[in-house]
């Protein structure tokens, strides 16, 4: 059985480079697992092309893991549509679609890893406000999940955590930074909730700089927690569906999966 990362694709070459790095780290983490990537747009190979190549090389089962942080339009429409077309064209290949990556405690751990790498210290949590900056979506469900993640993350000891969006919905990154500053927050860090560099993460970074944020973290990229989460989604995708709320430590006890209640231990 193979793992296919289904990535959005971008004209920015850093996007494809990040996906390639994730594939390499997945293969290194789990020797013997065939790992490939297919893109919805802009980059090659496309999803159908990647699946056709896997079938031609003898694979009979594939778990397609969307490289997406929220269950917005791409997860609800684009990914199922392209996988359905591939199933029709490749009747000898079984293709299972896994869940999107977020929300998850592992992503929260990856966000904190990037903040610490950018200069925040664990002892600074109580005096640091964080702007959780997402790409944004026209799907209100996806934006509500980001707001819930920010609210629950605040309960882990940060002075404040505010959501922000690079497109589609307010507030913008710079507005969230300025609002925290106006409330007297001493140190403000911007944590991009994005998997790869590109136009919208660049917009997040520009907003952070324009508003004078003290710390700007890097995108999540091939962080160890992201690799672990991709493998978790692959493993779950191999199994029959189970009732909501029955997981493998990826859900906590709150209303948003992975962001409220008992934390997972991040990988080392």
Secondary structure by P-SEA (a helix, b strand, c coil): cbbbbbccccccaaaaaaaaaaaaaaaaacccbbbbbbbcccccccaaaaaaaaaaacccbbbbbbcccccccccccaaaaaaaaaaaacccbbbbbbccccccaaaaaaaaaaaaaacccccccccbbbbbcccccccaaaaaaaaaaaaaaaaccccbbbbbbcccccccaaaaaaaaaaacccbbbbbbccccccaaaaaaaaaaaaaccccccccccccaaaaaaaaaaaaaaacccccccccccccccccccccccccccccc
